[in-house]
């Protein structure tokens, strides 16, 4: 999912998903990436499975999804 969405940002949506399903993989895609982003408290609380920085190639997205699904 994208970090910036019109009515509900990706972090808040991830937290809502986690209330219902703790096992689903959530991959955040964003243009607003900074080093150690996943180490911030807000992102740890969302329990994201990973993060990809835009722009990204389809092959990179595909590979990351394969990695997540094989965990």
Order of alpha helices (4+ residues) and beta strands (2+ residues): alpha-beta-alpha-beta-alpha
